[in-house]
Amino acid sequence: AFRAAAEGMPIRVGSFGTLNVGDAGPLPEALEAAREVGLDVSNHAARCVVGADLSQASLVVGFEIIHSATAVVDAGAPAKRTFTLPELVELLERVGPVRARDPIERALERIERASALRGSAPRQIPPAIADPIGQARSRQQAIGREVYASATRLAEQLFGETGADDARARTDAG
């Protein structure tokens, strides 16, 4: 969903799970949920984050805290750039305008500011997206829509023009 929402941006997007299931394809429920929001994930193959090298990742996002923690502990993801999806979306809503004009530089600055906001807040468990496996079909579909909406919102927050427009207005005015 994030890859589709960020189409045209010069970024690499990878997907990892916390369980080693080999290179299994998507579950039928995942295919259906993706189709419902207009995505085709039929070519997706599972990859386990354990043993991966995420040390150079600019951003790592999990659905649940265990996903984020596993990425940090077992794959070397930078903790300050690792979030749950709903946590990052919420934090980015609080990030003010940024000065960078390049969309990638804006995204990196927004991620840095989101991390700083997280560090200044009282310790709490970050919000998560429920695991759809084993849920009723209607709940799986709702979770699929939540993932799609959150990933789309994340792409807008990271690469959208609002922050750059606000920064330009401040620069032009002062």
C-alpha positions, 0 to 999 in steps of 0.5 A: 500500500505504501509503495503504491501511494509513494509511486514516482518517489525515488525510494525502495520499499521492502516487506518483511515478516517476523516469522520465517515461512520461507518464500510463501506467497500471500494468504488468500485473505490478504489477496482479497483484502488487497483487491478490495482497495485496488492493489495486486499483491499476488507476486508478493513473497514472504521474507523474514526480518530475522537476519536481514540488514536494516541498519541503513534503512531510512525508515522501518515501520511495523504494524505491531510493537513486536514487529518494530522491536524485532526489526531493531533487535534482529535486523539492526534497524535504527531505533530512532527511525523505527515506528509502528505505522499508526504511531508514525502517522500520529506523530507526523500529524504533530510535526510542523512545517519543514524547510527542505524543498526536496521531497526526500529531504522533507521526508527525512526531516519529518521522520527525524522530528517525529522521532524527537516528538516520541522521545519527548512524550511520556513512555507509552505503548505505541498504537498498533494494527491488529494481526488479521490472521484468525480474525473473522472475514469482516475484521480482516477486511477492516484491518486491510482498509486500515493498513491501506488508509494508514499507508496512504496517509503516511506517504502523503505526510512524508512526501506531500507539499504542505510542509514545503509550502509552509516553509516557503511562506515563512521564508518569503514573509521574513 
